[in-house]
Amino acid sequence: MMEIGPHDARVSLRQLEAFRSVVLCGTVSKAAERMCVSQPAVSRLLADLERAIGFQVCDRQRRFQLTHEGKLLYLEVERAFVGMDKIEQRATDIRNFRTGHLRIAASPALSLGLMPAVIREFKALYPGVTISAQVRPSQGVTEWAASAQVDIGFAALPITQSGVDEYAYEGLPVLCVLPRGHKLTARRAISPDLLRGEHIIALGPESSLRSDINHAFVQAGCDPSSAIETTMSAQAAMFVAQGLGVAVIDPFSALAFRSRDLVLKPFQPIVTYEFTRVMAAHIAPSRVSEAFIAIANDQVRRIGDDVRAIFRAGGLKRITQAI
């Protein structure tokens, strides 16, 4: 029987891997091929293991058959390596986006006009990642982002929340939404003056976008009063589709409701809808978050292209160069 010396050395993972490979392969030569090392290296690892644990694991006289003690040890080694295999598989899944969870929050306009297309494309690429998508007012979005209750937030500007990193997008111009068949659909662009006497469906007075739109009306010498007020651009578009009036709203909501019942026209002068992406400060984004952000950025560019096409169709080619 092989003499085993003092066993004060520590067992290494490589030694256990050599032991397991010999058992699984049946010979040292095959184990060496499996581990991509030489046969002497495998034999040395086995010898080092036996010195570390203080007993023989293989009977060299019987073609490396396991000893009784070796069998007991192998059961534990196999359990450990099954766990290692699971860890390795988990790491592979994480690396390839086959697992994970993403928490998103967005303001109503961006939830409706941006998130569906982004999430559809993301899920097509990474079906194993689950998503929680919440709709919140912009202030609520930034609060959740600051407290890391969501991974990524999309909100309208301005925001005043501290504790977030802000990534502002280039603003996109608002659009005028008309019911199909309305007399103004013949116009290439809509100005405040053309909306004199029209039933205007406006956003609520707390909306900063409403203030910017009202300013354009005042500058044109028009009364910005409205027939109906609503807190959501989406509802304004639905009211227009029902023939209740016309509206000037953000481009995301307008494009989301573009249909045979609605006509979208450029609004002049240019009033931009400003929006941003927010994340908790001092927390590095996950790889899953970065993948989602890349898709969101692409979708924002596509929506910008759609808006510019509407302005070009309205004969405002010079303006489209600036948006």
Secondary structure, DSSP 8 states (H G I E B T S, - for coil): --------S---HHHHHHHHHHHHHSSHHHHHHHHTS-HHHHHHHHHHHHHHHTS-SEEGGGTSEE-HHHHHHHHHHHHHHHHHHHHHHHHHHHHTTSS-EEEEEE-HHHHHHTHHHHHHHHHHH-TTSEEEEEE--HHHHHHHHHTTSSSEEEEES----SSEEEEE---EE-EEEEETT-GGGGSSSB-GGGGTTS-EEEE-TT-HHHHHHHHHHHHTT-----SEEES-HHHHHHHHHTTS-EEEE-HHHHHHT-STTEEEEEBSS--EE-EEEEEETT----HHHHHHHHHHHHHHHHHHHHHHHHHHHTT-HHHHTT-
